[in-house]
Amino acid sequence: MKKVLMVLLTLLSCDSSINTTPIAKNLAYDYYILIDFSMASNSNRLKVYDIKNNKVVYSCKCAHGMGGGAEATAKSFSNAVGSHKTSLGRYKIGRKRILQSFEGWDISMFKIPCYELHGLDKTNSNAYKRGILLHADPTISTTPIPILPIHSFGCLSVPSSSFRKISRYIDNNKVLIVAYYKNLGDYI
């Protein structure tokens, strides 16, 4: 278990003040999807961490909501309906489906896959009510250019090719998503 904690600290560039004790007690999951929103949107700030094998098995870019303005780094977060900002905290992954609409527009013809998300903390308790999803975004490049906020109104948006890879871990395993800003220990 000590090795798991050390790898998490090293791979996620967390500082030594993080309380990682809860990680050792929370092994009800096969994988964590960890998203460090203090990292720039052009970096691979989403990481799929395999608990059993003690390693990051996949990483990719992930958009943030309107909390960064036109900047590549998220600056503020919100749980409020209509804020269009990303919420920090732990998410339970719900039903997988195809996006039907966006801001009143029918987008079902694009067949964009998504997972419904349910917030488990005070900081993201409105996630389901807000329509916060983990979804593919065919307009996000996998190259290291910043993702502008038009790609997300608070959702966890990833390149389409990344969504397919992440889905392989989610569909047959117990997975917890943790979105955080610098301090992972606040949420695990």
Residue, then its C-alpha position, 0 to 999 in steps of 0.5 A: m500500500k505504501k508503494v501505491l501512495m508513493v506512485l500517486l504522489t510522484l505521478l500526479s505531482c502532488d505536494s507532500s502535505i497531502n493526506t493520502t491515508p484515505i486512499a489506503k482505506n478506499l480500495a472498493y474501486d478498480y480504477y480512479i480517474l484523476i483530473d488535476f485542473s491546476m494543470a493546463s488544458n493542453s497537458n494530459r491532466l486526466k489520468v486513469y490509475d489502476i489500483k491493483n497494478n499500481k500504475v497510471v494506465y492511460s492519460c489524456k487532455c480534459a476540458h474545463g468549464m467557463g471557470g478559466g475564461a479564455e485561459a488554458t488553466a481553470k481559475s474558479f469552480s462552481n456547483a451552481v446550476g447555470s454557472h457553466k463551471t467545472s465542479l471539483g470533487r468525487y463523481k459516481i459514474g452513471r448510465k452510458r448514453i448518447l447525447q441528445s441535445f445541447e443548449g436546446w439544439d438537437i445533436s443526436m445525429f452526431k452520436i456523441p457518447c457520454y456517461e452521466l455523473h453524480g456528485l458525491d461531495k458538497t462541491n459537486s452535489n448538483a452535478y446530475k441536476r446540472g447535466i454534468l457528463l463525462h463525454a467525447d468531444p470530436t472537436i478536441s485535438t489530441t495535440p498539445i494545444p490548449i482547450l478553450p472553454i467553449h468545449s465544456f459548460g462544466c462537463l468533463s470533455v475529452p477527445s473522442s479517441s480518448f473517450r473510447k479508451i477510457s470507456r474500456y476501463i469504466d464499462n467493466n470495472k468499479v471506477l471513481i472519478v476525482a476532479y481536484y485542484k492541486n490537492l488530491g488529498d482533499y477528495i480521496 
